[in-house]
Amino acid sequence: MSLVLGIDDAQENMMQTEFQDRLAVITGASSGIGLALCAALLPRGVKVLAMSRTVGELPTLQQVYGERLQWCAGDVTCEEDLQGLARRAAALGPVDYLVPGAGIAEMADSLDMPAFQRQWAVNGAGALNTLAALRGELASPASVVFVGSFLTGSTFPGLAACIASKAALAAQARTLAVEFARFDVRINLVSPGPTATPMWDNLGLSDDELDEVADTLGKRLLPGHFLDASAVANVIVFQLSQGARGVYGQDWKVDNGYTLG
């Protein structure tokens, strides 16, 4: 049995063949879920064009997979960078899989509009503008998976702006799924729960405050611990695959049971 989603060897082999020599474009690829997704797709034979502001841990994968992994330095809030990404994709394409995964989270007062604008610029507009820049390079069929948040149906003081940016993205994605279906492009979301990624280090909290947040969240997680990034990446891989060919405009929560509490 494969450990990926609990599928059997025959299904895993079929998925391996399906992904061979396809092109995936992933933003936010240098760490966390984006990096884990690169690590999940490359062994399946996928060519990956990875975009991020810094190269992060991608060189480790490049040492193994060589030119199959290409890095494009860029910021999803910069239109010029997105157009550069589109040109790189056009040279490699068409794009079979697109995952606009760049995201940020910032603790702020719920009425702090500059904080909202900063987070919307990456989490919402950045993701949508990535699709807009690459829509002409998408294959047919193709699959697009946005990265949402487990908190869009919940509350968390200090993270209202982040939650709002992801909720707005989810609303856009549902309508986009209908609009892009005629082009044989599926659009969905995967919304991670508390995941062990570097994003937590960027919230501006002290170590004691982070420990308190982790303890609060951990009490609602059925296994009692945070997700690892690969658990989320594996679900995204399935969403990209033809195994999910009947799924349109859905938001799959991968949250260790948090939203059941």
Buried (B, 14 or more C-beta within 10 A) or exposed (E): EBEBBEBEEEBBEBBEEBBEEBBBBBBBBBBBBBBBBBBBBBEBBBBBBBBBBEEBBBEEBBEEBEEBBBBBBBBBBBEEBBEBBBEBBEEBBBBBBBBBBBBBBBBBEBEBEEBBEBBBBBBBBBBBBBBEBBBEBBBEEBBBBBBBBBBBEBEBEBBBBBBBBBBBBBEBBBEBBEEBEEEEBBBBBBBBBBBBBEBBEEBEBEEEEBEEBBEEBBEBBEEEEBBEBBBBBBBBBBBBBBBBEEBBBBBBBBBBEBBEE
